[in-house]
């Protein structure tokens, strides 16, 4: 074996962000492309000589090839040890868990989250720091700058490592330890939740189904739900991780988890249905013929947290992303704890958790988590629901409706227009900005507009300022309309339109959300010119 220094040149990287680098597989397969990005990471993260790196991904196409390249580069650059998930598998929350448990310097996670996989689809890679969370802006900016000036990378000439069996081998003086990808994560879940209570629930007629969507959580769900908790064999559907996610879109929502949704709205529906996404950090919760919005889920878990052993001592605070509904704010007020409103992005929650300011956090995009790791965590959320239901002994629908009666209902919906031409998407946002200038004090959808802004956030921990995080129209009655452009895709733009209205009267809490929000939806479309400017008459996804 020998270490080679390969001459290269700057490349088309990506502006910094917590989601790392996401491109089509064909882009990553270009000569030197993956190597350039990995070397840019290694050149930007400090002195890691002799340290431990965690490595794994969601099993999508190109995952295994990328792992072999990264192993050879880690050895050439001086890491002392790499912990890699067997078969190249590590869910994003499990990677965070492993980084934290083993005191690793950091980790490389190979995933494009909930985006489709396959030879013509998406691939991604991101760096997480020693706290287990996504790299902060200072690091991602340094990585990006390095991609603009890189002139060489270092790599070991060596055969592939067998990553299909646990064990340790040497690669140019670096230890490569292939680990069980589930073990550390499952042990952490046992510390947080009352597994005995959940076993009792599942063993006494409670019916449960989990859709792994042929993505990374399949092995985790089978081990934890079926083997450790005694759920019925086969309750985990689409359990085998596949490189193309079985041709599906591994995004746990009402559109893409169609098989699960049909089962949960059947007359013989199970008591609880759940799903997770490509890399295991998102979750969807369904009761029998009942959908729980992610915003309500965060609020309900917070209100019931002290019923779970890991949170029996209470919560230090709650955090939610700005587009997420204000349901959690009402719980925080009742508990006498702070609730932080942050930009979208888990790194903002990580700062608050590292400082001990918050315990639970969540985003409306089906992401919920706590300070047990520094990523959102899909299976953790499902276990939380099972634990609460095991204690409360009521249906999902009854639990949610009882929460509404106590705290009021935040009617809430998100309309996604995916794959929009970028010029058209920017025109929509420009139209909204122009409208914001004269809206305050006027009436829209029969409500008085209190204020309009482009959300900005000053981090209370590090003082950093994040601007242009979403265009908001705020009403005097607490209702909101929010517009954002999302950068999670690899082609086109996604316009996200968020609608929210608060209803304290229990007699008016039983409406369909789209019906309750119809006036706001129509007003938002009119103000933005969305249909006119994009040519789209309907959203791609409604949640």
Order of alpha helices (4+ residues) and beta strands (2+ residues): beta-beta-alpha-alpha-beta-alpha-beta-alpha-beta-beta-alpha-beta-beta-beta-alpha-alpha-beta-alpha-beta-alpha-beta-beta-beta-alpha-beta-alpha-beta-alpha-beta-beta-alpha-alpha-beta-alpha-beta-beta-beta-beta-beta-beta-beta-alpha-alpha-alpha-beta
